[in-house]
Amino acid sequence: MGVRHAGTTVPTAAAHARSMLATAWSCAVTTEIGRDELVGAHSVTPEGIVLLSPPPDSALATAMICAPRGEPSTLVEFADVAPVPVRDRIRARLWLSGSLVPDGEQFIFAPTCAVLHDSTGGRIGIELDELAHAVPDPLADAEARLLTHLADAHEDAVEQLTRLVGADSLHGVVRVKPLAIDRYGLTLRLERARSQADVRLTFDEPVENLSQVTERMHILLTKARQLRRPLLRPTPPDA
């Protein structure tokens, strides 16, 4: 459910993946030698090329030494984690398989396969050319700040927005939190006592830059307040 407009209403899998690559601080890297959880040891060029700089004592560094041609088969995994505390904070995972090529003191990752998995689309294979040409969402770098501010300082606005959600979807809901925001809209997490569901509220027009977010949110809130529906005020289970 949610507010809809004609045309695209969600980012493509490639755009979602590029946003993850642009904002992720950590990744997991698996080779024949073992698995490393790397924090702050990777970077992504504007063209989407992944560069890895593993510690000398890592399994990845060992794999680079032991690989017959110095290009071990590698799986790199990125997780898209919700910045607001909710159940099941992993919103999506991105797997890139390929090989590593030495480049001075770092390694260039050359992918041969890309797969995105999220709660709405399941597992989706991404064409490498499409991934290479995709650009991060214009709100990707600011998303964490936007969502935490909305959750912490504008809880009343989140409650107002539930008027845009069908009554059937709100049955049994005990908590509502902003889960994600991108150029096309805002996603709310509806939590029940033992389950949860996500609902998307689509902007009238896609956001082109950060300065347009306030206007798009104001339009959503205006539409919500115009609806003659009871205002949802979730009650925590332990209240």
C-alpha positions as CSV (number, residue, x, y, z in Angstrom):
1,M,0.0,0.0,0.0
2,G,1.0,3.6,0.0
3,V,0.8,6.7,-2.2
4,R,1.6,5.9,-5.8
5,H,2.4,7.8,-9.0
6,A,3.0,6.7,-12.5
7,G,6.4,5.4,-13.5
8,T,9.2,4.0,-11.3
9,T,8.5,3.9,-7.6
10,V,11.4,1.9,-6.3
11,P,15.2,1.9,-7.0
12,T,16.4,-0.8,-9.5
13,A,18.4,-3.6,-8.0
14,A,21.5,-2.2,-9.6
15,A,20.9,1.3,-8.1
16,H,20.2,-0.3,-4.7
17,A,23.5,-2.3,-5.0
18,R,25.5,0.9,-5.9
19,S,24.0,2.7,-2.9
20,M,25.1,-0.1,-0.7
21,L,28.6,0.0,-2.1
22,A,28.8,3.7,-1.7
23,T,27.8,3.7,2.0
24,A,29.0,0.3,3.5
25,W,31.8,0.6,6.0
26,S,32.4,-3.1,6.3
27,C,32.2,-6.3,4.2
28,A,32.8,-10.0,4.5
29,V,35.3,-11.6,2.2
30,T,35.6,-15.4,1.6
31,T,38.3,-17.3,-0.3
32,E,39.4,-20.9,-0.3
33,I,41.6,-20.1,2.7
34,G,38.9,-18.7,4.9
35,R,36.7,-15.8,5.7
36,D,37.5,-12.3,6.9
37,E,35.2,-9.6,8.4
38,L,36.8,-6.4,7.1
39,V,36.1,-3.1,8.7
40,G,37.3,0.1,7.0
41,A,39.5,-2.1,4.7
42,H,37.7,-1.5,1.4
43,S,36.8,1.4,-0.8
44,V,34.7,1.9,-3.9
45,T,35.6,4.1,-6.8
46,P,33.0,6.4,-8.4
47,E,32.8,3.8,-11.2
48,G,31.8,1.1,-8.6
49,I,35.1,-0.7,-8.6
50,V,35.8,-2.4,-5.2
51,L,39.3,-2.1,-3.8
52,L,40.4,-4.2,-0.8
53,S,43.3,-3.5,1.6
54,P,43.2,-6.4,4.0
55,P,45.5,-6.7,7.1
56,P,48.7,-8.7,6.5
57,D,47.6,-11.5,8.9
58,S,44.2,-11.9,7.2
59,A,43.0,-15.0,5.4
60,L,42.6,-12.9,2.3
61,A,46.2,-11.8,2.3
62,T,47.3,-15.4,2.7
63,A,45.0,-16.4,-0.2
64,M,46.7,-13.9,-2.4
65,I,50.1,-15.4,-1.7
66,C,48.9,-19.0,-2.1
67,A,46.7,-18.6,-5.2
68,P,48.4,-20.2,-8.2
69,R,48.1,-17.1,-10.4
70,G,47.7,-14.6,-7.5
71,E,44.0,-14.2,-8.4
72,P,42.0,-16.3,-5.9
73,S,38.3,-16.9,-6.4
74,T,36.6,-14.5,-4.0
75,L,33.1,-13.8,-2.6
76,V,32.5,-10.3,-1.2
77,E,29.4,-9.7,0.9
78,F,27.9,-6.4,1.9
79,A,25.0,-5.9,4.3
80,D,22.5,-3.0,4.2
81,V,21.7,-2.3,7.8
82,A,18.8,-0.1,9.0
83,P,20.1,2.9,10.9
84,V,17.0,2.9,13.2
85,P,16.7,0.1,15.7
86,V,14.1,-2.3,14.4
87,R,13.7,-6.1,14.3
88,D,15.7,-7.8,11.6
89,R,17.9,-4.7,10.8
90,I,19.5,-6.3,7.7
91,R,17.4,-4.8,4.9
92,A,19.4,-6.4,2.1
93,R,22.5,-8.3,1.3
94,L,24.7,-8.0,-1.8
95,W,27.0,-10.8,-2.9
96,L,29.7,-10.2,-5.5
97,S,31.7,-13.2,-6.7
98,G,34.9,-12.9,-8.8
99,S,38.6,-12.7,-8.4
100,L,41.2,-10.3,-7.0
101,V,44.0,-8.7,-8.9
102,P,47.0,-7.3,-7.1
103,D,47.5,-3.5,-7.5
104,G,50.4,-2.3,-5.4
105,E,49.5,-2.6,-1.7
106,Q,45.8,-3.2,-2.4
107,F,43.7,-5.5,-4.5
108,I,41.2,-4.8,-7.3
109,F,38.1,-7.0,-7.1
110,A,36.9,-8.1,-10.6
111,P,33.3,-9.4,-10.2
112,T,31.9,-12.0,-12.5
113,C,28.5,-12.3,-10.7
114,A,26.3,-10.0,-8.6
115,V,23.2,-11.0,-6.6
116,L,21.0,-8.7,-4.4
117,H,18.7,-10.2,-1.8
118,D,16.1,-8.1,0.0
119,S,12.8,-8.7,1.7
120,T,10.6,-7.5,-1.2
121,G,12.3,-8.8,-4.4
122,G,14.0,-11.9,-3.0
123,R,17.2,-12.9,-4.8
124,I,17.9,-10.8,-7.9
125,G,20.8,-11.3,-10.3
126,I,22.3,-8.0,-11.5
127,E,23.9,-7.6,-14.9
128,L,27.5,-6.4,-14.4
129,D,27.2,-3.7,-17.1
130,E,24.0,-2.4,-15.4
131,L,25.8,-2.3,-12.0
132,A,28.8,-0.5,-13.5
133,H,26.6,2.2,-15.0
134,A,24.2,2.6,-12.0
135,V,24.7,5.6,-9.7
136,P,24.0,5.7,-5.9
137,D,20.7,7.1,-4.8
138,P,21.0,10.9,-4.1
139,L,19.9,10.3,-0.5
140,A,22.2,7.3,0.2
141,D,24.9,9.3,2.1
142,A,22.2,11.2,4.1
143,E,19.8,8.3,4.7
144,A,21.0,7.4,8.2
145,R,20.8,11.0,9.4
146,L,17.4,11.5,7.8
147,L,15.9,8.4,9.3
148,T,17.3,8.8,12.8
149,H,16.1,12.4,12.9
150,L,12.7,11.4,11.8
151,A,12.5,8.6,14.4
152,D,13.9,10.6,17.3
153,A,12.5,14.1,16.7
154,H,9.3,13.5,14.7
155,E,7.6,10.5,16.1
156,D,4.3,12.4,15.8
157,A,4.9,12.8,12.0
158,V,5.5,9.0,11.7
159,E,2.2,8.4,13.5
160,Q,0.5,10.8,11.1
161,L,1.9,8.9,8.1
162,T,0.2,5.7,9.2
163,R,-3.1,7.3,7.9
164,L,-1.8,6.5,4.4
165,V,-1.7,2.8,5.3
166,G,-4.7,0.6,4.9
167,A,-6.5,-0.3,8.1
168,D,-6.0,-4.0,7.5
169,S,-2.2,-3.6,7.4
170,L,-2.3,-1.8,10.8
171,H,-4.2,-4.6,12.6
172,G,-2.1,-5.7,15.6
173,V,0.7,-3.2,15.0
174,V,2.5,-2.2,18.2
175,R,5.3,0.0,16.8
176,V,6.0,1.9,13.7
177,K,9.5,3.1,12.7
178,P,11.0,4.7,9.5
179,L,13.0,1.9,7.9
180,A,14.4,3.4,4.6
181,I,14.2,6.4,2.4
182,D,15.4,6.9,-1.1
183,R,14.6,9.2,-4.0
184,Y,11.3,7.5,-4.7
185,G,9.8,7.3,-1.2
186,L,9.8,6.4,2.4
187,T,9.4,2.8,3.9
188,L,7.9,2.3,7.3
189,R,8.4,-0.9,9.4
190,L,5.2,-2.0,11.0
191,E,6.0,-4.3,14.0
192,R,3.5,-6.6,15.6
193,A,4.0,-8.7,18.8
194,R,5.5,-11.6,16.8
195,S,5.9,-10.4,13.2
196,Q,6.6,-7.3,11.1
197,A,5.8,-6.0,7.7
198,D,7.1,-3.1,5.6
199,V,4.9,-0.5,3.8
200,R,6.1,2.0,1.2
201,L,4.9,5.6,0.9
202,T,5.8,6.9,-2.5
203,F,6.7,10.5,-3.2
204,D,4.7,12.4,-5.8
205,E,7.9,13.1,-7.7
206,P,11.4,11.5,-7.3
207,V,13.9,13.5,-5.3
208,E,16.8,14.8,-7.3
209,N,18.8,16.1,-4.3
210,L,18.8,16.4,-0.6
211,S,17.2,19.8,-0.5
212,Q,13.9,18.4,-1.9
213,V,13.3,15.9,0.9
214,T,11.5,18.4,3.2
215,E,9.0,19.3,0.4
216,R,8.3,15.7,-0.5
217,M,7.7,14.8,3.2
218,H,5.5,17.8,3.7
219,I,3.3,16.6,0.7
220,L,3.0,13.1,2.3
221,L,2.0,14.6,5.7
222,T,-0.5,16.9,4.1
223,K,-2.2,14.0,2.3
224,A,-2.2,12.0,5.6
225,R,-3.8,14.8,7.6
226,Q,-6.5,15.2,4.9
227,L,-7.6,11.6,5.3
228,R,-10.5,11.1,7.8
229,R,-8.9,8.1,9.5
230,P,-8.2,7.5,13.2
231,L,-4.6,8.2,14.1
232,L,-2.6,5.1,15.0
233,R,-0.9,5.3,18.3
234,P,0.8,2.0,18.8
235,T,1.1,0.6,22.3
236,P,4.3,-1.3,23.2
237,P,3.7,-4.9,24.2
238,D,5.0,-4.3,27.7
239,A,3.0,-1.2,28.3
